Amino acid sequence: MRLSKHLTQRGFALLDAQIQNPHLARFGTYEVSGKVYRTLLKEALERQVSLIP
C-alpha cells in the first residue's frame, strides 16, 4: 500500500506487478491484455512525474 500511495502522489500512473494474486488485488491491481498494457505504458511514459519527495 505504501508503494502505491507513494507513486500515485508523485504522478506515476502504472505499476507493473507482472502477476496477479489475491494479495495484490487488495491494492487494486487487475489484469489487462497486451494491447491495453502497451497503451497504458505509452501513456505512463509520457507523464511528468516527481522523483524527489
C-alpha positions as CSV (number, residue, x, y, z in Angstrom):
1,M,0.0,0.0,0.0
2,R,2.8,2.4,0.8
3,L,4.5,2.0,-2.6
4,S,1.2,2.5,-4.4
5,K,0.4,5.7,-2.5
6,H,4.0,7.0,-2.8
7,L,3.9,6.5,-6.6
8,T,0.5,8.0,-7.0
9,Q,1.4,11.1,-5.0
10,R,4.3,11.7,-7.4
11,G,2.3,11.4,-10.6
12,F,3.0,7.8,-11.6
13,A,0.1,6.1,-13.4
14,L,1.3,2.5,-13.8
15,L,2.8,-0.1,-11.5
16,D,3.6,-3.3,-13.4
17,A,3.3,-6.2,-11.0
18,Q,3.8,-8.9,-13.7
19,I,1.5,-11.3,-11.9
20,Q,-2.0,-11.1,-10.3
21,N,-2.8,-12.7,-7.0
22,P,-5.2,-12.0,-4.1
23,H,-2.7,-10.0,-2.1
24,L,-2.1,-7.6,-5.0
25,A,-5.8,-7.4,-5.8
26,R,-6.3,-5.9,-2.4
27,F,-4.4,-2.8,-3.7
28,G,-6.4,-2.5,-6.9
29,T,-4.3,-4.5,-9.4
30,Y,-6.0,-6.1,-12.3
31,E,-5.0,-8.0,-15.4
32,V,-5.0,-6.3,-18.9
33,S,-4.4,-7.6,-22.4
34,G,-1.1,-7.0,-24.1
35,K,-2.7,-4.4,-26.3
36,V,-4.2,-2.5,-23.4
37,Y,-0.9,-2.7,-21.4
38,R,1.1,-1.2,-24.3
39,T,-1.4,1.7,-24.4
40,L,-1.2,2.2,-20.7
41,L,2.6,2.0,-20.8
42,K,2.8,4.6,-23.6
43,E,0.6,7.0,-21.6
44,A,2.6,6.4,-18.4
45,L,5.9,7.1,-20.1
46,E,4.6,10.4,-21.3
47,R,3.6,11.7,-17.8
48,Q,5.6,14.2,-15.9
49,V,6.5,12.7,-12.5
50,S,8.3,13.9,-9.4
51,L,11.2,11.7,-8.4
52,I,12.1,13.9,-5.3
53,P,9.8,13.7,-2.3
